[in-house]
Amino acid sequence: MSTSLVASTHQLRHYYGQEETKKIVLKDISFSLHAGEIVILTGPSGSGKSTLLTILGCLRTLQEGAASILGFPLADLSLTELSKLRAQIGFIFQSHNLFPSLTACQNVQMAGELFPTPNRIIQKKSIQILERLGLEHRINHKPAELSGGQRQRVAIARALVNKPRLILADEPTAALDRAASGEVVKLFRQLVQSGERAILMVTHDEKMYALADRVIHMEEGEILVR
Ligand SMILES: Nc1ncnc2c1ncn2[C@@H]1O[C@H](COP(=O)(O)OP(=O)(O)OP(=O)(O)O)[C@@H](O)[C@H]1O
């Protein structure tokens, strides 16, 4: 396994609310994620898992402590730099936010278009990953014409098409049947094999546990097991 650091935090704290409603939800979180690793984040509902994922994904502002993603300390970045960094992170969240007016293929291509790659290559890659995820018959369908599990697979294809170095996932296989979730597990394994990228995910899927290098357990905003 490579030792290059993909993401790290040092004494990260996060609060919601203000004054009398202010509540701490992340308490001095310090951890590192290295290239080549698949790490699972567990913990009861409300323990702070999603908050941590969204901070690492530059979707939520860093409040206290330090976090560094792909070598960039988040506190030092401008909004433009943060959005460039965000484009290098693959997100798989439960609310998949597909564009309703675009087909499955066009939704995946949108992610590819963030980079200066010729359109035909992006289209080819988008089709390849959709096929890989068993959606070869749904490439030109719009989200409303797809089942929940198919929409989830389009969202996974969109998150992975650029082969991001950091992949953040919240229950990526929850809406999938056995075959589709098996395909996602294989895809994740292949993605980290090169030793260039890392995956941090919240999951209850046993197949993912078999794949993981480490499990981080959170309770009430703290990391209990490293
Ligand atoms: N936008 C918000 N405003 C106020 N409080 C929030 C907000 N989002 C989350 N919280 C609270 O912060 C705490 C941590 O929530 P978070 O969603 O990070 O936990 P979680 O471990 O991901 O939970 P789950 O497994 O249910 O998704 C919870 O007490 C939650 O109620």
Ligand as a Chemical Component Dictionary entry (heavy atoms), coordinates in Angstrom:
data_LIG
# 
_chem_comp.id                   LIG 
_chem_comp.type                 NON-POLYMER 
_chem_comp.pdbx_formal_charge   0 
_chem_comp.three_letter_code    LIG 
# 
loop_
_chem_comp_atom.comp_id 
_chem_comp_atom.atom_id 
_chem_comp_atom.alt_atom_id 
_chem_comp_atom.type_symbol 
_chem_comp_atom.charge 
_chem_comp_atom.model_Cartn_x 
_chem_comp_atom.model_Cartn_y 
_chem_comp_atom.model_Cartn_z 
_chem_comp_atom.pdbx_ordinal 
LIG N1  N1  N 0 -28.062 20.990 9.316  1  
LIG C1  C1  C 0 -28.113 20.628 10.588 2  
LIG N2  N2  N 0 -28.492 21.498 11.553 3  
LIG C2  C2  C 0 -28.522 21.156 12.850 4  
LIG N3  N3  N 0 -28.175 19.949 13.319 5  
LIG C3  C3  C 0 -27.779 19.038 12.417 6  
LIG C4  C4  C 0 -27.713 19.314 11.008 7  
LIG N4  N4  N 0 -27.283 18.202 10.368 8  
LIG C5  C5  C 0 -27.074 17.277 11.325 9  
LIG N5  N5  N 0 -27.370 17.762 12.549 10 
LIG C6  C6  C 0 -27.223 17.062 13.827 11 
LIG O1  O1  O 0 -25.836 16.752 13.957 12 
LIG C7  C7  C 0 -25.646 15.461 14.529 13 
LIG C8  C8  C 0 -24.801 14.613 13.567 14 
LIG O2  O2  O 0 -25.559 14.387 12.387 15 
LIG P1  P1  P 0 -25.007 13.547 11.154 16 
LIG O3  O3  O 0 -26.051 13.610 10.088 17 
LIG O4  O4  O 0 -23.649 14.002 10.831 18 
LIG O5  O5  O 0 -24.952 12.106 11.805 19 
LIG P2  P2  P 0 -24.901 10.661 11.107 20 
LIG O6  O6  O 0 -24.011 9.833  11.979 21 
LIG O7  O7  O 0 -24.533 10.796 9.693  22 
LIG O8  O8  O 0 -26.403 10.170 11.212 23 
LIG P3  P3  P 0 -27.240 9.160  10.223 24 
LIG O9  O9  O 0 -26.573 7.818  10.349 25 
LIG O10 O10 O 0 -28.621 9.183  10.812 26 
LIG O11 O11 O 0 -27.175 9.759  8.851  27 
LIG C9  C9  C 0 -27.041 14.916 14.808 28 
LIG O12 O12 O 0 -27.366 15.178 16.149 29 
LIG C10 C10 C 0 -27.918 15.730 13.879 30 
LIG O13 O13 O 0 -29.217 15.852 14.427 31 
# 
loop_
_chem_comp_bond.comp_id 
_chem_comp_bond.atom_id_1 
_chem_comp_bond.atom_id_2 
_chem_comp_bond.value_order 
_chem_comp_bond.pdbx_ordinal 
LIG N1  C1  SING 1  
LIG C1  N2  SING 2  
LIG C1  C4  DOUB 3  
LIG N2  C2  DOUB 4  
LIG C2  N3  SING 5  
LIG N3  C3  DOUB 6  
LIG C3  C4  SING 7  
LIG C3  N5  SING 8  
LIG C4  N4  SING 9  
LIG N4  C5  DOUB 10 
LIG C5  N5  SING 11 
LIG N5  C6  SING 12 
LIG C6  O1  SING 13 
LIG C6  C10 SING 14 
LIG O1  C7  SING 15 
LIG C7  C8  SING 16 
LIG C7  C9  SING 17 
LIG C8  O2  SING 18 
LIG O2  P1  SING 19 
LIG P1  O3  DOUB 20 
LIG P1  O4  SING 21 
LIG P1  O5  SING 22 
LIG O5  P2  SING 23 
LIG P2  O6  DOUB 24 
LIG P2  O7  SING 25 
LIG P2  O8  SING 26 
LIG O8  P3  SING 27 
LIG P3  O9  DOUB 28 
LIG P3  O10 SING 29 
LIG P3  O11 SING 30 
LIG C9  O12 SING 31 
LIG C9  C10 SING 32 
LIG C10 O13 SING 33 
# 
